[in-house]
């Protein structure tokens, strides 16, 4: 495969991240279990869209947020005891 074909193939691929949990077994070994997948946001923003196997209708978005030092907190962060 030449360089042009390799570049073309890579453009058609999608980056996917496995969402996993680590569990320690009785034998002291660590076992990894996939609980979902995450994809880069399609709008080009820095972040991920995550889907968990347990909740197929739920989508979680993880977005980068850059704040200057000393900037005010978001409304959720200001809430001392959020009611869910």
C-alpha positions as a Markdown table, in Angstrom:
| # | Residue | x | y | z |
|---|---|---|---|---|
| 1 | Unk | 0.0 | 0.0 | 0.0 |
| 2 | Unk | 1.5 | 3.3 | -1.0 |
| 3 | Unk | 1.4 | 6.6 | 1.1 |
| 4 | Unk | -1.7 | 8.0 | -0.8 |
| 5 | Unk | -3.7 | 4.8 | -0.3 |
| 6 | Unk | -2.8 | 4.7 | 3.4 |
| 7 | Unk | -3.9 | 8.4 | 3.9 |
| 8 | Unk | -7.2 | 7.7 | 2.0 |
| 9 | Unk | -7.9 | 4.6 | 4.2 |
| 10 | Unk | -7.2 | 6.6 | 7.4 |
| 11 | Unk | -9.6 | 9.4 | 6.4 |
| 12 | Unk | -12.4 | 6.8 | 6.2 |
| 13 | Unk | -11.7 | 5.4 | 9.7 |
| 14 | Unk | -13.4 | 6.6 | 12.9 |
| 15 | Unk | -11.5 | 6.8 | 16.2 |
| 16 | Unk | -13.4 | 4.9 | 18.9 |
| 17 | Unk | -12.4 | 4.6 | 22.6 |
| 18 | Unk | -13.5 | 1.7 | 24.7 |
| 19 | Unk | -15.0 | 2.8 | 28.1 |
| 20 | Unk | -13.8 | 0.3 | 30.6 |
| 21 | Unk | -13.8 | -0.5 | 34.3 |
| 22 | Unk | -11.1 | -2.3 | 36.2 |
| 23 | Unk | -12.0 | -4.9 | 38.7 |
| 24 | Unk | -9.6 | -6.8 | 41.0 |
| 25 | Unk | -10.2 | -10.5 | 41.0 |
| 26 | Unk | -9.9 | -12.9 | 44.0 |
| 27 | Unk | -6.5 | -13.9 | 42.7 |
| 28 | Unk | -5.2 | -10.3 | 42.9 |
| 29 | Unk | -5.2 | -9.8 | 39.1 |
| 30 | Unk | -6.9 | -6.9 | 37.5 |
| 31 | Unk | -9.7 | -7.6 | 35.0 |
| 32 | Unk | -11.0 | -5.1 | 32.5 |
| 33 | Unk | -14.6 | -5.0 | 31.4 |
| 34 | Unk | -15.8 | -2.9 | 28.5 |
| 35 | Unk | -19.0 | -0.9 | 29.6 |
| 36 | Unk | -19.4 | 1.3 | 26.5 |
| 37 | Unk | -17.8 | 3.3 | 23.7 |
| 38 | Unk | -16.8 | 6.9 | 23.2 |
| 39 | Unk | -16.3 | 8.9 | 19.9 |
| 40 | Unk | -14.8 | 12.3 | 19.2 |
| 41 | Unk | -17.4 | 15.0 | 18.9 |
| 42 | Unk | -18.6 | 15.2 | 15.3 |
| 43 | Unk | -18.7 | 19.1 | 15.3 |
| 44 | Unk | -15.0 | 19.3 | 15.7 |
| 45 | Unk | -15.0 | 20.5 | 19.3 |
| 46 | Unk | -12.6 | 19.0 | 21.7 |
| 47 | Unk | -14.5 | 16.3 | 23.6 |
| 48 | Unk | -16.2 | 13.0 | 23.4 |
| 49 | Unk | -19.6 | 11.5 | 23.0 |
| 50 | Unk | -20.0 | 8.4 | 25.2 |
| 51 | Unk | -22.6 | 5.6 | 25.1 |
| 52 | Unk | -22.8 | 3.1 | 27.9 |
| 53 | Unk | -24.1 | -0.4 | 27.3 |
| 54 | Unk | -26.3 | -0.3 | 30.4 |
| 55 | Unk | -28.1 | 2.8 | 29.2 |
| 56 | Unk | -28.5 | 2.6 | 25.4 |
| 57 | Unk | -30.8 | 5.6 | 25.2 |
| 58 | Unk | -28.4 | 7.9 | 27.2 |
| 59 | Unk | -25.6 | 9.8 | 25.6 |
| 60 | Unk | -23.0 | 11.5 | 27.7 |
| 61 | Unk | -21.0 | 14.4 | 26.3 |
| 62 | Unk | -17.5 | 15.3 | 27.7 |
| 63 | Unk | -16.4 | 18.7 | 26.5 |
| 64 | Unk | -13.2 | 20.6 | 27.1 |
| 65 | Unk | -13.7 | 23.8 | 29.1 |
| 66 | Unk | -10.9 | 26.2 | 29.6 |
| 67 | Unk | -11.4 | 28.9 | 32.2 |
| 68 | Unk | -9.0 | 31.6 | 33.4 |
| 69 | Unk | -7.6 | 31.3 | 36.9 |
| 70 | Unk | -10.1 | 32.8 | 39.3 |
| 71 | Unk | -13.0 | 32.6 | 36.9 |
| 72 | Unk | -16.4 | 32.1 | 38.5 |
| 73 | Unk | -17.8 | 28.6 | 38.7 |
| 74 | Unk | -20.7 | 27.2 | 36.7 |
| 75 | Unk | -24.2 | 27.2 | 38.3 |
| 76 | Unk | -23.9 | 23.4 | 38.9 |
| 77 | Unk | -20.5 | 23.9 | 40.7 |
| 78 | Unk | -22.0 | 26.7 | 42.8 |
| 79 | Unk | -24.8 | 24.5 | 44.1 |
| 80 | Unk | -23.8 | 23.0 | 47.5 |
| 81 | Unk | -26.4 | 20.2 | 47.5 |
| 82 | Unk | -27.8 | 19.5 | 44.1 |
| 83 | Unk | -31.3 | 17.9 | 44.0 |
| 84 | Unk | -31.4 | 15.0 | 41.5 |
